[in-house]
Amino acid sequence: MGENNSGRAVALLPILVFLLIFLGAGFITGDFYSMPAIVAFLLALLVAFIQNPKVKFADKIRLAAKGVGDENIITMCLIFLVAGAFTGAVKAAGGVESTVNLGLSILPSKVAVAGLFLIGCFISISMGTSVGTITALSSIAVGISEKTGFSLAVCAGAVVGGAMFGDNLSMISDTTIAAVKTQGCDMKDKFRENFLIVLPAAVATILLFLFLGREADFQVTGNLDYNIFRVLPYLVVLIGALAGVNVFVILIAGTVLSLVVGVATGAFALGEMFTHVGAGIMGMYDITVISIIVACIVALVKEYGGIDFILTFIRKRINGERGGELGIAALALLVDMCTANNTVAIVMSGPIAKEISDDFGVTPRRSASLLDMFSSMGQGLIPYGAQLLAAASLTGLTPFEIIPYCFYPLLMGLSGLVFIFIKKRK
């Protein structure tokens, strides 16, 4: 809890420090790789520990540890590691190359990126996790870019957009469950309300990717040979996701199948298979450590009153039903920007959003949809969120190279605003 109910703006200083250091270094040097994200986050964490001398250092350590121990953070870190194992195994088995070649053999290269976005939508809405979707598809995005000549940043943007589609809508997504529970509405009602609002954004995103593909005259380079057995692990992950199987079960099954296929097809020897799994997991160490550090920062920012400040700031500036909806949208977006976790943002802002909806006549399904949409919008655009950090880590890009092509999160927010303003009021 903050020092007072209205919170303290200065509590947001660690987040500001991170942005200034990370962005500043990139703009000054012209190279966003010059400042490793993990270093910028550690400096921000140092600021958070120095802040507020009224809180003992031992208590700050305890608060940070409690933040890291949150169920959402632990689950996310475990997904990173399991997804890393799958990525390492399926890549070594030749699954990425075969899957890309199969896809390009069926579809013209000009629609490959739009297809990548659609696949991301289907997987994420079935898995209920954007991070799992990004880790499963990023290697395919790299392969499509290499084969077609399409910008890797565009391909990565398609993956992130598709991942955020399901994160927002999936019945088994943590964000959907949190939004529905905090606002007191039925899952199906929230889905219907939410789907109608984001559908125009999804259609517009597909058209944008098709337009980019149509304008560019790409020729597929190299051969398109593929082995259907090497594609099998991805098919199992896709079918399992569509069937609603738990993300951990899906990725573990995909990893085991990739190892079997790799050995059976001679991609690697029996004694090498765990080396490939280990390499995949090690590739996720950075993003896992960053997630832990961010959780520490958020826990301290919350304790110092940073989140309370945002909640109070918004609540004092709304009036009427439309104002209530705009307030809920802004609340979800700003809290997500401070927490870098849309599920946590919904859980924290949900009770305030419920008060706003009750006071200003916003229906629970509308309130739940706005919370989920705008927190997911923020999560798909902030350069320090797990989604963009994961996509950047797996593609070798920086988040800032991917953000310009994250069409869907931005269009989702714009669509949400349009629906707020065109809705008929009683």
Secondary structure, 3 states (H helix, E strand, C coil): CCCCCCCCHHHHHHHHHHHHHHHHHHHHHCCCCCCCHHHHHHHHHHHHHHCCCCCCHHHHHHHHHHHHCCHHHHHHHHHHHHHHHHHHHHHHCCHHHHHHHHHHHHCCHHHHHHHHHHHHHHHHHHHCCHHHHHHHHHHHHHHHHHHHCCCHHHHHHHHHHHHHHHHHHCCCCHHHHHHHHHHCCCHHHHHHHHHHHHHHHHHHHHHHHHHHHHHCCCCCCCCCCCCHHHHHHHHHHHHHHHCCCCHHHHHHHHHHHHHHHHHHCCCCCHHHHHHHHHHHHHCCHHHHHHHHHHHHHHHHHHHHCHHHHHHHHHHCCCCHHHHHHHHHHHHHHHHHHHHCCHHHHHHHHHHHHHHHHHHHCCCHHHHHHHHHHHHHHHHCCCCCCHHHHHHHHHHCCCHHHHHHHCHHHHHHHHHHHHHHHHCCCC
